[in-house]
């Protein structure tokens, strides 16, 4: 179950921050644009981005991956394989 109301643009990313987690968006060699979300203990999601993906699309995929980690304990890792 998602942790925040859907009225927020990225409710699960907000919940992650509220729970003292973090996320980083940017260059992670050799991936030109990646997003990595972690709580205080584990990486929850790391979707890699196609080179032409808009930031809002990447954040939307990160939001969905964090929701999947929270709701189903399924962790996305497209960076490390």
C-alpha positions in Angstrom: 0.0 0.0 0.0 1.3 3.4 -0.9 2.4 5.5 2.1 1.1 8.9 1.0 -2.1 10.3 -0.6 -2.1 10.2 -4.4 -2.8 13.9 -4.4 1.0 14.5 -4.2 2.8 14.3 -7.6 5.2 11.6 -6.3 3.7 10.4 -3.0 6.1 7.4 -2.5 9.2 9.6 -3.1 7.8 12.0 -0.5 7.3 9.2 1.9 10.8 8.0 1.3 12.2 11.4 2.2 9.8 11.7 5.2 11.2 8.3 6.4 14.8 9.7 6.2 15.5 7.9 2.9 16.9 9.6 -0.2 17.1 9.5 -4.0 19.7 10.7 -6.5 19.1 11.4 -10.1 22.0 11.9 -12.6 25.0 10.4 -14.2 26.1 7.0 -12.9 28.8 5.6 -15.0 28.2 4.3 -17.6 24.5 5.3 -17.5 23.9 8.8 -18.7 20.8 9.3 -16.5 19.9 7.0 -13.6 17.7 7.3 -10.5 18.6 5.5 -7.3 16.3 5.4 -4.2 17.4 4.1 -0.8 16.0 3.9 2.6 18.3 4.0 5.7 19.3 0.4 5.1 18.8 -0.7 1.5 18.5 0.3 -2.1 14.8 0.2 -3.0 14.9 1.1 -6.7 17.4 1.9 -9.4 15.7 2.4 -12.8 18.2 3.3 -15.6 16.9 5.8 -18.1 17.0 5.7 -21.9 19.1 8.6 -23.1 16.2 10.6 -24.3 13.8 10.1 -21.4 12.5 13.3 -19.8 13.2 13.9 -16.2 9.5 13.7 -15.3 9.2 10.3 -17.0 12.3 9.0 -15.0 10.8 10.4 -11.8 7.5 8.7 -12.6 9.3 5.4 -13.1 11.2 5.9 -9.9 8.0 6.6 -8.1 6.4 3.4 -9.4 9.5 1.4 -8.5 9.5 2.8 -4.9 5.8 2.0 -4.6 6.5 -1.6 -5.8 9.3 -1.9 -3.1 7.0 -0.6 -0.4 3.9 -2.5 -1.5 5.3 -5.8 -2.8 8.9 -5.9 -1.5 10.0 -6.1 -5.2 13.2 -4.1 -5.8 14.0 -2.7 -9.2 17.7 -2.7 -10.2 18.2 -1.8 -13.9 21.7 -0.4 -13.2 23.5 -3.4 -11.7 21.5 -6.0 -13.7 
